[in-house]
């Protein structure tokens, strides 16, 4: 540990905690519970993409690729999987008829709502014994941390 004595620095404590949370969330039973039965067959990346598209779309594939930190060909394959499930669709960009926008379909919106609800239920159960003010503070601070991790997905 890099802190004084046996007390780690804040960054080290956060890194350790984040690793434990990510390990927990990546367990198959937990990830299935978080996503729910309607998301069977979809990867975490698929669900992250759907979340970004529903929250910020419609978007150009190039903007989604930049947000994910991948090239456009990788994004095209990922979006094709979502499209094959009927979760997203392409439409002509009204600002530039040569470009296409990706938007969530009604089915995509329904799945996104179900996944969000399932995840909230799992987390509510996990934090059920916490004081309500502590739960609210955790949500506020995690949102602030998430906001610090980089630019959010934005439409042009």
GROMACS elastic network, one bead per residue, 0.5 to 0.9 nm:
[ bonds ]
;  ai    aj funct       b0    kb
    1     4     6  0.82517   500
    1     5     6  0.81787   500
    1     6     6  0.68535   500
    1     7     6  0.73786   500
    1     8     6  0.54677   500
    1     9     6  0.78457   500
    1    12     6  0.77248   500
    2     5     6  0.83179   500
    2     6     6  0.84703   500
    2     7     6  0.80481   500
    2     8     6  0.58102   500
    2     9     6  0.63970   500
    2    12     6  0.77732   500
    3     6     6  0.67292   500
    3     7     6  0.52317   500
    3    10     6  0.84584   500
    3    12     6  0.83943   500
    4     7     6  0.55719   500
    4     8     6  0.68438   500
    4     9     6  0.78270   500
    5     8     6  0.79670   500
    7    13     6  0.88733   500
    8    11     6  0.80349   500
    8    12     6  0.59386   500
    8    13     6  0.60113   500
    9    12     6  0.52449   500
    9    13     6  0.62638   500
    9    14     6  0.86482   500
   10    13     6  0.50785   500
   10    14     6  0.61021   500
   10    15     6  0.85418   500
   11    14     6  0.50649   500
   11    15     6  0.60802   500
   11    16     6  0.86380   500
   12    16     6  0.61894   500
   12    17     6  0.85751   500
   13    16     6  0.51992   500
   13    17     6  0.61745   500
   13    18     6  0.85214   500
   14    17     6  0.50703   500
   14    18     6  0.59071   500
   14    19     6  0.84536   500
   15    18     6  0.50930   500
   15    19     6  0.60857   500
   15    20     6  0.86296   500
   16    19     6  0.52127   500
   16    20     6  0.63505   500
   16    21     6  0.87824   500
   17    20     6  0.51151   500
   17    21     6  0.62167   500
   17    22     6  0.86149   500
   18    21     6  0.50727   500
   18    22     6  0.60365   500
   18    23     6  0.84354   500
   19    22     6  0.51608   500
   19    23     6  0.60205   500
   19    24     6  0.85260   500
   20    23     6  0.51157   500
   20    24     6  0.61278   500
   20    25     6  0.85951   500
   21    24     6  0.50534   500
   21    25     6  0.60524   500
   21    26     6  0.85168   500
   22    25     6  0.50559   500
   22    26     6  0.60055   500
   22    27     6  0.87691   500
   23    26     6  0.52428   500
   23    27     6  0.65943   500
   24    27     6  0.55903   500
   24    30     6  0.69829   500
   24    31     6  0.85233   500
   25    28     6  0.80937   500
   25    29     6  0.87727   500
   25    30     6  0.56631   500
   25    31     6  0.56653   500
   25    34     6  0.80601   500
   26    29     6  0.84169   500
   26    30     6  0.67752   500
   26    31     6  0.57348   500
   26    44     6  0.88734   500
   27    30     6  0.52822   500
   27    31     6  0.59886   500
   27    32     6  0.84203   500
   28    31     6  0.52159   500
   28    32     6  0.59838   500
   28    33     6  0.84980   500
   29    32     6  0.51730   500
   29    33     6  0.61451   500
   29    34     6  0.86168   500
   30    34     6  0.60032   500
   30    35     6  0.85164   500
   30   122     6  0.86879   500
   31    34     6  0.50127   500
   31    35     6  0.60734   500
   31    36     6  0.81983   500
   31    44     6  0.81668   500
   31   119     6  0.89398   500
   32    35     6  0.52558   500
   32    36     6  0.55629   500
   32    37     6  0.70529   500
   32    39     6  0.79033   500
   32    40     6  0.74358   500
   33    36     6  0.50833   500
   33    37     6  0.77147   500
   33   118     6  0.69099   500
   33   119     6  0.72448   500
   33   122     6  0.70285   500
   34   115     6  0.69167   500
   34   116     6  0.81433   500
   34   117     6  0.86545   500
   34   118     6  0.54709   500
   34   120     6  0.77869   500
   34   121     6  0.80796   500
   34   122     6  0.61908   500
   34   123     6  0.82678   500
   35    38     6  0.76103   500
   35    39     6  0.58628   500
   35    40     6  0.80392   500
   35    44     6  0.87495   500
   35    47     6  0.82790   500
   35   114     6  0.77486   500
   35   116     6  0.74545   500
   35   117     6  0.85844   500
   35   118     6  0.59546   500
   35   119     6  0.60996   500
   36    39     6  0.58579   500
   36    40     6  0.74068   500
   36   114     6  0.72617   500
   36   115     6  0.59772   500
   36   117     6  0.87304   500
   36   118     6  0.56764   500
   36   119     6  0.77701   500
   37    40     6  0.55803   500
   37   115     6  0.87471   500
   38    41     6  0.88071   500
   38   111     6  0.67087   500
   38   114     6  0.74207   500
   38   115     6  0.77524   500
   39    42     6  0.56023   500
   39    43     6  0.84190   500
   39    47     6  0.80929   500
   39   111     6  0.71219   500
   39   114     6  0.85849   500
   39   115     6  0.71820   500
   40    43     6  0.83629   500
   42    45     6  0.79660   500
   42    46     6  0.57535   500
   42    47     6  0.67511   500
   42    81     6  0.87646   500
   42    82     6  0.85078   500
   43    46     6  0.50288   500
   43    47     6  0.64117   500
   43    48     6  0.86613   500
   44    47     6  0.50589   500
   44    48     6  0.61018   500
   44    49     6  0.85810   500
   45    49     6  0.60936   500
   45    50     6  0.85108   500
   45    78     6  0.82994   500
   46    49     6  0.52009   500
   46    50     6  0.61937   500
   46    51     6  0.85873   500
   46    78     6  0.70125   500
   46    79     6  0.81426   500
   46    81     6  0.79584   500
   46    82     6  0.68990   500
   47    50     6  0.50289   500
   47    51     6  0.60331   500
   47    52     6  0.85901   500
   47   112     6  0.78913   500
   47   115     6  0.83915   500
   48    51     6  0.50197   500
   48    52     6  0.61957   500
   48    53     6  0.86155   500
   49    52     6  0.51051   500
   49    53     6  0.61106   500
   49    54     6  0.85359   500
   49    64     6  0.78802   500
   49    68     6  0.82932   500
   49    78     6  0.84270   500
   49    79     6  0.81488   500
   49    82     6  0.87097   500
   50    53     6  0.50946   500
   50    54     6  0.60162   500
   50    55     6  0.84163   500
   50    82     6  0.77918   500
   50    87     6  0.76757   500
   50    88     6  0.78170   500
   50   104     6  0.72252   500
   50   108     6  0.71355   500
   50   109     6  0.85613   500
   50   111     6  0.88596   500
   50   112     6  0.69467   500
   51    54     6  0.52721   500
   51    55     6  0.60064   500
   51    56     6  0.83489   500
   51   112     6  0.64875   500
   51   116     6  0.89702   500
   52    55     6  0.52311   500
   52    56     6  0.57610   500
   52    57     6  0.72151   500
   52    64     6  0.81068   500
   52   152     6  0.88979   500
   52   153     6  0.67408   500
   53    56     6  0.53356   500
   53    58     6  0.63987   500
   53    59     6  0.69002   500
   53    64     6  0.81582   500
   53    88     6  0.83514   500
   53   102     6  0.73763   500
   53   103     6  0.62230   500
   53   104     6  0.62610   500
   53   153     6  0.85631   500
   54    57     6  0.56915   500
   54    58     6  0.77304   500
   54   103     6  0.71457   500
   54   104     6  0.56824   500
   54   105     6  0.89144   500
   54   108     6  0.77501   500
   54   109     6  0.66525   500
   54   112     6  0.74704   500
   55    58     6  0.89456   500
   55   153     6  0.87816   500
   56    59     6  0.73006   500
   56   152     6  0.88985   500
   56   153     6  0.64757   500
   56   154     6  0.60905   500
   56   155     6  0.65735   500
   57    60     6  0.84397   500
   57   101     6  0.81173   500
   57   102     6  0.69842   500
   57   103     6  0.56524   500
   57   104     6  0.74727   500
   57   153     6  0.87238   500
   57   154     6  0.78414   500
   57   155     6  0.64610   500
   58    90     6  0.87923   500
   58    91     6  0.87219   500
   58    93     6  0.89459   500
   58   101     6  0.56147   500
   58   102     6  0.52008   500
   58   104     6  0.73998   500
   58   155     6  0.70133   500
   59    62     6  0.83203   500
   59    63     6  0.66349   500
   59    64     6  0.69203   500
   59    93     6  0.88249   500
   59   100     6  0.81753   500
   59   102     6  0.51947   500
   59   103     6  0.66992   500
   59   153     6  0.88639   500
   59   154     6  0.77397   500
   59   155     6  0.54027   500
   59   156     6  0.75488   500
   60    63     6  0.53018   500
   60    64     6  0.65335   500
   60    65     6  0.87358   500
   60    93     6  0.82168   500
   60    99     6  0.75643   500
   60   100     6  0.61405   500
   60   102     6  0.60023   500
   60   155     6  0.75455   500
   60   156     6  0.81691   500
   61    64     6  0.50397   500
   61    65     6  0.60615   500
   61    66     6  0.86183   500
   61    72     6  0.69100   500
   61    75     6  0.68311   500
   61    76     6  0.72002   500
   61    79     6  0.81663   500
   61   100     6  0.77453   500
   61   101     6  0.68912   500
   61   102     6  0.66570   500
   62    66     6  0.61961   500
   62    67     6  0.85917   500
   62    71     6  0.79604   500
   62    72     6  0.57872   500
   62    75     6  0.79152   500
   63    66     6  0.51473   500
   63    67     6  0.61984   500
   63    68     6  0.86618   500
   63    72     6  0.89452   500
   63   153     6  0.75195   500
   63   154     6  0.76665   500
   63   155     6  0.74499   500
   63   156     6  0.82476   500
   64    67     6  0.50120   500
   64    68     6  0.61668   500
   64    69     6  0.84744   500
   64    70     6  0.87283   500
   64    72     6  0.85137   500
   64    75     6  0.74144   500
   64   153     6  0.70915   500
   64   154     6  0.86953   500
   65    68     6  0.50772   500
   65    69     6  0.59082   500
   65    70     6  0.51651   500
   65    71     6  0.58150   500
   65    72     6  0.55877   500
   65    73     6  0.86837   500
   65    74     6  0.77834   500
   65    75     6  0.54937   500
   65    76     6  0.85807   500
   66    70     6  0.62535   500
   66    71     6  0.72847   500
   66    72     6  0.81451   500
   66   153     6  0.87641   500
   67    70     6  0.79137   500
   67   151     6  0.79365   500
   67   152     6  0.74362   500
   67   153     6  0.58994   500
   67   154     6  0.87050   500
   68    71     6  0.86976   500
   68    75     6  0.83345   500
   68   153     6  0.89685   500
   70    73     6  0.82495   500
   70    74     6  0.63089   500
   70    75     6  0.67476   500
   71    74     6  0.55140   500
   71    75     6  0.64513   500
   71    76     6  0.88071   500
   72    76     6  0.60288   500
   72    77     6  0.87712   500
   73    76     6  0.50157   500
   73    77     6  0.65386   500
   73    78     6  0.88062   500
   74    77     6  0.53666   500
   74    78     6  0.64102   500
   74    79     6  0.87278   500
   75    79     6  0.59898   500
   75    80     6  0.83753   500
   76    79     6  0.51609   500
   76    80     6  0.60221   500
   76    81     6  0.88228   500
   77    80     6  0.50066   500
   77    81     6  0.65692   500
   78    81     6  0.53769   500
   78    82     6  0.67620   500
   78    83     6  0.88261   500
   79    82     6  0.50929   500
   79    83     6  0.60553   500
   79    84     6  0.85338   500
   79    88     6  0.75899   500
   79    89     6  0.89054   500
   79   102     6  0.84803   500
   80    84     6  0.60170   500
   80    85     6  0.86774   500
   80    88     6  0.86975   500
   81    84     6  0.51211   500
   81    85     6  0.65144   500
   81    86     6  0.88496   500
   81    87     6  0.88680   500
   82    85     6  0.52439   500
   82    86     6  0.64680   500
   82    87     6  0.53183   500
   82    88     6  0.58456   500
   82    89     6  0.85269   500
   82   108     6  0.85509   500
   83    87     6  0.55546   500
   83    89     6  0.59704   500
   83    90     6  0.85204   500
   84    87     6  0.75626   500
   84    88     6  0.83552   500
   85    88     6  0.79893   500
   85   107     6  0.88099   500
   85   108     6  0.87453   500
   86    89     6  0.73737   500
   86   104     6  0.88021   500
   86   105     6  0.69352   500
   86   106     6  0.87075   500
   86   107     6  0.65479   500
   86   108     6  0.70443   500
   87   103     6  0.86147   500
   87   104     6  0.58644   500
   87   105     6  0.53417   500
   87   106     6  0.74407   500
   87   107     6  0.54639   500
   87   109     6  0.76231   500
   87   110     6  0.89429   500
   87   111     6  0.79020   500
   88   102     6  0.65276   500
   88   103     6  0.54728   500
   88   105     6  0.50676   500
   88   106     6  0.85756   500
   88   107     6  0.81877   500
   88   108     6  0.61751   500
   89   101     6  0.82334   500
   89   102     6  0.56671   500
   89   103     6  0.55468   500
   89   104     6  0.63678   500
   89   105     6  0.62780   500
   90   100     6  0.60981   500
   90   101     6  0.54638   500
   90   103     6  0.63598   500
   90   104     6  0.88696   500
   91    94     6  0.87855   500
   91    99     6  0.86235   500
   91   100     6  0.54257   500
   91   101     6  0.52477   500
   91   102     6  0.64652   500
   91   103     6  0.75624   500
   92    95     6  0.86615   500
   92    96     6  0.76982   500
   92    97     6  0.58442   500
   92    98     6  0.73803   500
   92    99     6  0.61437   500
   92   101     6  0.60251   500
   92   102     6  0.88754   500
   93    96     6  0.52529   500
   93    97     6  0.55232   500
   93    98     6  0.73822   500
   93    99     6  0.54521   500
   93   100     6  0.50315   500
   93   101     6  0.54736   500
   94    97     6  0.59409   500
   94    99     6  0.85473   500
   94   100     6  0.87664   500
   94   101     6  0.89651   500
   95    99     6  0.84427   500
   96    99     6  0.56196   500
   96   100     6  0.81841   500
   97   100     6  0.75627   500
  103   108     6  0.88336   500
  104   107     6  0.76888   500
  104   108     6  0.51308   500
  104   109     6  0.61581   500
  105   109     6  0.62245   500
  105   110     6  0.85868   500
  106   109     6  0.50548   500
  106   110     6  0.61911   500
  106   111     6  0.86206   500
  107   110     6  0.50141   500
  107   111     6  0.61069   500
  107   112     6  0.84619   500
  108   111     6  0.51415   500
  108   112     6  0.60064   500
  108   113     6  0.85488   500
  109   112     6  0.50536   500
  109   113     6  0.61551   500
  109   114     6  0.86252   500
  110   113     6  0.51770   500
  110   114     6  0.62169   500
  110   115     6  0.86681   500
  111   114     6  0.50209   500
  111   115     6  0.60738   500
  111   116     6  0.84615   500
  112   115     6  0.51859   500
  112   116     6  0.60598   500
  112   117     6  0.85111   500
  113   116     6  0.51073   500
  113   117     6  0.60633   500
  113   118     6  0.85672   500
  114   117     6  0.50693   500
  114   118     6  0.60590   500
  114   119     6  0.85305   500
  115   118     6  0.50840   500
  115   119     6  0.60654   500
  115   120     6  0.84783   500
  116   119     6  0.52410   500
  116   120     6  0.61162   500
  116   121     6  0.86754   500
  117   120     6  0.51075   500
  117   121     6  0.62309   500
  117   122     6  0.87783   500
  118   121     6  0.51870   500
  118   122     6  0.63720   500
  118   123     6  0.87238   500
  119   122     6  0.51983   500
  119   123     6  0.61983   500
  119   124     6  0.84582   500
  120   123     6  0.51449   500
  120   124     6  0.58514   500
  120   125     6  0.84687   500
  121   124     6  0.50218   500
  121   125     6  0.61270   500
  121   126     6  0.85392   500
  122   125     6  0.52281   500
  122   126     6  0.61944   500
  122   127     6  0.87545   500
  123   127     6  0.61499   500
  123   128     6  0.82982   500
  124   127     6  0.52173   500
  124   128     6  0.57001   500
  124   135     6  0.88991   500
  125   129     6  0.82877   500
  126   129     6  0.78496   500
  126   130     6  0.87807   500
  127   130     6  0.52877   500
  127   131     6  0.84753   500
  127   132     6  0.89864   500
  127   135     6  0.70290   500
  128   131     6  0.80974   500
  128   132     6  0.86024   500
  128   135     6  0.88404   500
  129   132     6  0.87201   500
  130   133     6  0.82667   500
  130   134     6  0.64408   500
  130   135     6  0.63858   500
  131   134     6  0.52081   500
  131   135     6  0.63977   500
  131   136     6  0.87827   500
  132   135     6  0.50652   500
  132   136     6  0.62205   500
  132   137     6  0.85952   500
  133   136     6  0.50878   500
  133   137     6  0.61179   500
  133   138     6  0.85772   500
  134   138     6  0.60345   500
  134   139     6  0.85743   500
  135   138     6  0.50988   500
  135   139     6  0.62750   500
  135   140     6  0.86641   500
  136   139     6  0.51498   500
  136   140     6  0.62183   500
  136   141     6  0.86835   500
  137   141     6  0.60651   500
  137   142     6  0.84368   500
  138   141     6  0.51802   500
  138   142     6  0.59363   500
  138   143     6  0.83603   500
  139   142     6  0.52404   500
  139   143     6  0.60282   500
  139   144     6  0.85162   500
  140   143     6  0.52336   500
  140   144     6  0.62232   500
  140   145     6  0.87227   500
  141   145     6  0.61210   500
  141   146     6  0.85326   500
  142   146     6  0.60285   500
  142   147     6  0.84535   500
  143   147     6  0.60744   500
  143   148     6  0.86250   500
  144   147     6  0.50283   500
  144   148     6  0.63594   500
  145   148     6  0.50678   500
  145   149     6  0.66441   500
  146   149     6  0.53433   500
  146   150     6  0.78650   500
  147   150     6  0.65922   500
  147   151     6  0.75299   500
  147   152     6  0.75300   500
  148   151     6  0.79798   500
  149   152     6  0.87144   500
  151   154     6  0.83514   500
